[in-house]
Amino acid sequence: MARLAESLKSPQPVLGHRIAGQMIHDPKLRTAPVFNPAQGAIVRRVSLASKEIVATAVTAAARAYPDWRNTPPNKRAEIFVTYRRLLALRADAFAAAISEEHGKLLADAAGEFQRGLEIVDYACGIAELLKGDYSKNAGAGIDTWSEFQALGVVAGITPFNFPAMVPMWMYPIAIACGNTFVLKPSEKDPSASLMLAELFDEAALPAGVFNVVNGDSEAATALLEDPRVAAVSFVGSTPLAEQVYRSGTHAGKRIQALGGAKNHAVIMPDADIELVVSGIMGAAFGSCGERCMAISVAVCVGKETAERVASGLTKSIHSMRLGSGGQPGCDMGPLISRQHLDKVLDYVAAGVTAGATLLVDGREKRGDNPSGYFLGACLFDHVTPDMRIYQEEIFGPVLCVVRVESLQDAMHLVDAHAYGNGTCIYTRDGEAARYFSDHVQVGMVGINVPLPVPVANHSFGGWKRSLFGDLGVYGPDGVRFYTRRKTITQRWPRPKSSALPQFAFPSSK
């Protein structure tokens, strides 16, 4: 990682690809700028992989697969134990790289990295996780067992908003299960993925087991079309997730494709409003709202609840400070790009045009650098379900307050929405919380917890148009996704024994 760190210090270096343990850069390839969004300035460029480069990475992974598949799970786990230690030692460097290219606060970047480390911890127990079942004398002299076998070469296509954590949702479990991996990270913040790959060299992971190809849609399409890639994990917008799912499954691949979200927080009249405001502030505006688990709709049950929540949020938002990720005392950094800033600004304007009440106009608040892609937190009240700002994922610091009369009205809104990623309820009423969590049509539910992101030994995944595929990422779903169950039935007949043919379907008796 020291070599990569040194290259990042040079003026506008061009980042290449890491294939079979080597940095690969073809000067003939297209490149794209990598910005520091807090400054609005290019800090480096990244090479965009061609189909040929992607094929080279898949070839390296395919060559490494037979030996890696046959490596004992305990040996694989030993490598991950070393890898986890090396990652922890470089945590500050990862946070700095994430903050520079994404724009999120250093503390937020460090938190992202820590959650990724937890998945590596989970992968260290792979020998236990891969244990199958065994039945002796399932039939007369017949034993049977099941085992979980790796798929082969698998790939991950990951978004800009969590440049370390989302890749770590995928490759640690995939590799620990015996697969080899090709990662295509976002071209907007590619450094973290290359750093993750370089540390595997120090952990003695065999060359070709983990490869990184930087690129755009051309590289992603090449991975989806390569017949040697057995499975693809994807995180991104819903239109792209659906496209990846359809094209990948049509090609016979196993696909998990996580899409967008519009997460509702339901606030009951008995809720602790101070707790509500504190929780929603972080859940809505942390990482500038660029999270698939961000709370973007506060559904308030009753007029008094809505007034208290809106007043508390307004007061808290006015005290927020925008600035660069490493600047002390800041609460929120910039958006990822000028294009995305313009998109979010369009949504704010659309909300005003539709008749929603803009209680706090973040367009009036800028960060510490006029060239940066800053937008202050925006708060709308009296939002209705027919408005674009309610229906669509904004992926920015925009929070909508919706007013309803009852818990059933609130749940109807949540259930009727196209997305079903995450939701939460604030209440002191255990019966209401139990009813909500049992009946709401959403994949991840929090009770007085605004960001119900599952821990590593559970699995992350939404419902409806937030997830295409049957299995979520990491945890038990991750192990199931990256392996196939095989069941073996055996009998060892006595020497020189003979038996007449049996034409009836055999029983176990």
C-alpha positions, 0 to 999 in steps of 0.5 A: 500500500505504500507504493500506491500511497506514494503515487497518490502524492504525485501531481494528478497521477493516473490510477490503473488496475490491479490484476494478479498482484500487479498494477496495470496501466495502458496509456492508450486507454480512456481516462476519467477525472477524479475530483476532490468534491470539497474543492471542486478540483481534479486530484488525479485521473483513473484509467477506464478499463477496456473489454480486453483489460476486463478479460485479462482480469477474469483470466487471472481469476480463472487461473487462480481459482482451481488452487484457491478452491482447494485451499483448506478453509482454515488456511483461507481464514488465516490469510483473512486474519492477517489481512484484517490486522493490516487493514486496521493498522491503515484505518486512518489512511483509508479514511483520508482517501475516502474523505478526499475523493468522496467528500464525507467527513473523516469520522464518517469515512472511519465509520464506513471503514469499520463496518467493512472490517466487521465483514472481514471478521465474519469471513475469518470464521469461514470454516464454521460457516461452510460446514454441511450436514451429514446423515449416517445410514440414511438408507441401508448401508447408505450415508449422505451429506451436503457441502457448499462449493464455490461458484468460480470467478465472481464479480462485484460492481460497486457505487461511489457512496461507500467506496470501501464498505460496499466492496467489503460487503462482497469480496471477503465472503466470496473469497473466503468461500473459495471463489476468485473475485474481480471488483469494478468500483466506482470511477468517482472514488477508486483509490480505496479499492486499490488500497484494499487490493494492495494490502492482500499482497502483504497478507499473502493472498495468491495472485489473481484471487482478488483483482480490481478493474477501474472503469465505467459502463463498458467495464461493467458490461464486459463483466456481465457478458463474460461467460466465465463470470459465474455471479455478479453482486451489484449496488446502485440505482434501481434502473441499473440494478434491474438492468443488471439483474435482467441481463445477468440472469438472462446470461445464466449468472447468479445475480444480487442487485441492490437498488434505490430507496426511499426510507420512511421514519414513522413518528408516533405521538408518544415518541421522545421528540428530542431522540427523534430529532437527533436520530433523524438529523444524522440519518437524513443528512449524514454523508450528505444524504448519499446513503441507500439507508438514509431517512428521506421521509419523516411520517408524523402521526398527528398534527402536534407531532408534525409541528414538534418534529418540524420545529426541532429539525428546523432548529437543528438544521440551522446550527449545522456547519458545512465544510471539507471532510477534515475540517474540525467542527463540520457536520456535513461535507459536499455532494460527490460531483457537480452533476449530482449537485445540479440534480439535487438542486432540480429536486429542491426546485421541483418540491417548491413548484409542487407546493411543498413548504420549504422550511429550510432552504439549503441552497442559501448555505455554502461550504468553506470553498465556493468551488466545492459541491456543497448544498445545505440541508433542505427540509420540506413540510406538507409533502404529499405522495403525488410529489416527485420529491416524495416518489423518487430517490433524491440521494442528497440532503433533502428531508420530507415531512409528511403528515398523517392521522394514524399508524395505519395511514403511515404504514399504508404510505410505506407499503405503497411506495415502490421501494422497500429498503429500510424504515423505522418507527419511533414510539414508546408503545411496544405493541405498536412497534411489534405490529409495525415491525411484523406487518410493514412491507420493508426488508430492514426495520428499526425500532427507535433506530433510524439506520437499521443496518444489520451487523455482519452476522446478519444480512443486508437487503431490501424488498420490492424495487430495492433488491433484485434477486433472492439473497442480500449481501454479507452474513448468511445470505452472502455465504449462500450466494457465493456457494452452491449446495451439493448433496452426496449419497454413497454406499460401499457394497461388500466385495463380490456382492451382487443384487438384482436390478431394482426398477421401482423408485428406491426408498430409504428403508 
